[in-house]
Amino acid sequence: FASIKLASTLKDKSLPPDVFRNQPLCMDQFKALFGSCRIPRTDKDVVEVYPDSAHVAVLSRNQFYFFQALWPDGSVAVDEYDVARIVRAIDLDSSGRQSSVA
């Protein structure tokens, strides 16, 4: 859940920069923390960044799942309880067990 909140603060540009010896550090690399993926190429891989991404992808037992974590405005769309329920449901689904989660 902390990562989702961090992604939200990066989207709305409210994260203050890290400071070292009273100098703010460059935060440009943080743009590639979320909504990004590495795409393999024959000569060298590239990182693609999708700034409008608002979901979380989960890989469980060789199956991909995703859920919306941010609203279109960048605010957090789920709370800790929601994330726990979603991850529990993904675990149950990927294991083939029946879920009692509504």
N, C-alpha and C positions, 0 to 999 in steps of 0.2 A: 504494500500500500504506500509506503514511503516513496517508492520509485514513481508511482502514479502522481503523487503530490509534487515531486520534483519535476516531472514532465510538464505538469500544469504551470508551475512557476517559470519554467523555461519558455513555454508558449506565450505567456503574458508578459514576459520580460521583467518580472519582478524579483528575480534572483539577484542579490547583490554580488558584485565580483569578489573573488578572493583577493586578499591584500597581503603583500609581502613587503616588509620594510616601508610601510606607509604608501606603497605604490599598488594600485589596482592591477591585477593580472588579467591577461586576455582570456575571455571566456568563449571565444569563437568555436573551439573544439567541442563544447557542450552541445552544439547543434546536432552532432552526429551520435549522441547517446541514445536518442529515441527516434523512432520512425525511420530507421536506417537499416540497410542490409549490405552485405558484401556480395558482389556479383563476380564470379570467376571469369576471367578472360585468359586467352592463351598466352599473351605476353605478360600481363599483370592484372591482378584483381582491382576492381574499382568499388568505392563505397557510394551507394545511392542514398540520398536523404529525401524523405517524403514529409515535409513540414506539416501537412494537413492530417497526418496519421493520428488516429484517436483510439486505436484498439491495442489489445495485448494479445500476442500469439503464444500459445502453449503447445508444446510437443509432449505427448504422453503415450508411451508404448507405441511409438511409430505412427501416431495419429495426430493430426494438427487440429487445434481448436482455437477460436478467438472470441473475445468479448470486448464490447465498447467500454473504455475506461475514462474517456474524456468527452465532454459535450463539444459541439462544433465551435463554441466560443473559447474552448481550452480549459474550462472549469472541470473539476473532478466529477465524474458521473457515477462512481461507486464508492461505498465506504468499506471499511475493513471487514465487516460482516458479509457484505455482498461478495467480496473477493474470496473469502473463506468458503462460502457456499458454492461459488462457481468452480473453484479449484477442486472441492470435494466431489461435485457432480462430474467434472471432467475425469477425475480419478476413477470414479465408479463406472462411468461410461466406457472408458478405455480398457477397463479390466473385464468388461462383460457382465458385471454385477448389476442388479436392479437398484435403482435409486429411489429412496423415499423422500428426496428433496422435491418440493413442489415448485 
